[in-house]
Amino acid sequence: MPADEVSRSNAGPAHGPPRDAFLTSSEDDYRQLLDAAPDAVICVGSDGRIGFANVQTEHLFGYARNEILGRPFELLIPERFRSAHRGHVERYLEAPATRSMGSGLDLFGLRKGGTEIPVEISLSPVVLSSGRHIAAAIRDVSERKRIEAAAKLNADRLGSAVETIQDAFAIFDAEDKLVQCNSVYRTLLGAADSGVVIGRPYPEVLGAWLNELVFDGEEERARFRSERLASRAERQTTFDVRTRDGRSLRVTDRRGADGGVVKTIWDLTDDVRTAGELREARAAAESASRAKSEFLSSMSHELRTPLNAILGFAQLSVRDKKEPLSNRHRERVDQILRGGEHLLRLIDDILDLSRIEAGRLSISPEPVSVPELLARVIKTLEPLSARTAIHLQCVPPAADLPSAKADRTRFMQIVMNLASNAIKYNRAGGMVALSASAPSVERVRVTVTDTGLGIPFDKQEKLFQPFQRAGQETGPIQGTGIGLAITKRLAELMGGDVGFTSTPGTGSEFWVDLPADPHGPDARALPPGQPGASPTASGRLRRLILYIEDNPSNVEFMRDVLGDFERLELVTGPTAEMGIELAVSRKPDLVIMDINLPGISGIEALQRLRQRSETHRVPIIALSAAASARDRQRGVEAGFHSYLAKPVKVEELIETVQRILDA
């Protein structure tokens, strides 16, 4: 039908709806059905002109039907596609067939006003009485394209995020097929292209990965594969592997709510290397610390051995009643004793500080009666205060003072150090007072107050640092500058603290706070005991003592110490082996034995003596230059009746010997 006739036919009566060229009035019902279709429906003749359009066409393209009927179909196509479109129509008419929507082509329509919209078109050949035509159903897919674009953007973002992960990352779906991974993961598998691995099931991926891992043998490889496949059903699994290029990896598989698995692989090579270096450094440091401790312990032993003779014979000279010293010689011997005691304190302080810094100082907290401890300190320091004309007193504590939770020996060491400093740095005729209080229900405080020199304000800040003596470095008073540093660290090891206030020229007040033990014993201090009877006054001692010692000067010293005992015989042996033979043959009443002996040690000799029926009940005293708290504890645990340290205190040795023999 010519175009002008089509136009006239569609024009219809005046002011009435347009008439479609291919429908008669009897076909209005069919036209209404097409108007109700959700998609735009257009019928194009073989000449390429629009012969029919439904209502959705008007909505989609913005034209009234009378504006497009009889017009070329290219009116609804963007300009850039029109030349190609004619060729598409000719080829379609040569072999017409139904083509459904979603063919994969990106098609666009042109709305009135020039706006482009993405569309999807299905085509069907139609043969009418007027000839061959093409029926096109056109759908606006703008919203779907928007959703697809948003989904693609999110997918691209996810892919970019996955790719930027420094560690290997992969996602397997519910069917255990690889759906996404980053390049790090592909590299671990030995694959350069994602197409090689995407879509492959996990068993195949695992098989490829096994070639990149290190195993001790095929049996371990097979076991590893079986374990990995079996663990896929678990919620989460973590395992470590090593690769052929020397890397250490940690793998974590987490199963998601959709049934898929998210795999993350961390490269721990640097961490493992660093951890190894740290272990080596720690081992080297511990080795150095042990070497230092052994060196200090050895030096302590080597220094204590001659000090034992120096201080021992000096004490014997002072005690000698057969040939008493003149005042002039007594003064000289006192200087020897003071110098030796200072050297001994220096050895002990350096060892304590070394153990604290190395973390090797053992603390054994127990309930400690504070009044009892103060009484012992007063008793111990009375000779020092008497020599320096210092009045030493103890303020009676409150009756409800709780016990302290502390290591008894270290608590005693702290208070002794504070009180001895208060005496040393005092003025002639001055006063030192010890008191105890409970500043809170959780704390017990011991305070040492003196009327001494005081501490300059510019020196107070560094007082608890090692080798700081608050300006007394060049003064006449002997000191190491270590005591207060040890005091503070000992208190902190026991959960306490130390502090002080001081006014130069007036005096100082030092205190130590320690945890309270309200359930501990609340023993009151007993009056100091009377000194034991002199061995010379006791005619009851008729005993044999065996002394096992390899140092001749120490043997001579022991002969002098025990020389005042009446009817007592001393037998000596230079080695533990000889001492054991003497003990078995002579059956002594008491054995005094060094620990570090040539041949077997004193501890091993003790064990052998305990195994012999002749000697298993003989009391044995350890007398050793190994004088640390750990050495003493080891000796007590080994079974010694007493453990005395060199240089020995003569009074302590005599009292110990007399107590054991009397028992």
Buried (B, 14 or more C-beta within 10 A) or exposed (E): BEBEEBBEBBEBEEEEEBBBBBBEEEEEEEBEEBBEEEBBBBBBBEBBBBBBBBBBBBEBBBBEBBBBBBBBBBBBBBEEBBEEBBEEBEEBBEEBEEBEBEEEEEBEBBBBEEEBBBBBBBBBBBEBEEEEBBBBBBBBBEEEBEEEEEEEEEEEEEEEEBEEEEBBBBBBBEEBBBEBBBBBBBEBBEBEEBEEBBEBEBEEBBEBBBEBBEBEEEEEBEEBBEEBEEEBEEEEBEEEBBBEEEBBBBBBBBBEEEEBBBBBBBBBBEEBEEEEEEEEEEEEEEEEBEEEBEEBBEEBBEBBBBBBBBBBBBBBBBBEEEEEBEEEEEEEBBEBBEBBBEBBBBBBBBBBBBBBBBEEBEEEBEBBBBBBBBBBBBEBBEEBBEEBEBEBEBEEBEEEBBBBBBBBBBBBBBBBBBBBBBBBBBBEEBBBBBBBBBEEEEBBBBBBBBBBBBBEEEBBEEBBEBEBBBEBEEEEEBBBBBBBBBBBBBBEBBBBBBEBEBEBEEBBBBBBBBBBBBEBEBEEBEEEEEEBEEBEEBEEBEBBBBBBBBBEBBBBBBEBBBBBBEEBBBBBBBBBBBBBEBBBEBEBBBBBBBBBBEEBBBBBBBEBBBEEEEBEEBBBBBBBBBBBBBBBBBBEEBEBBBBBBBBBBBEEBBBBBBEBBEE
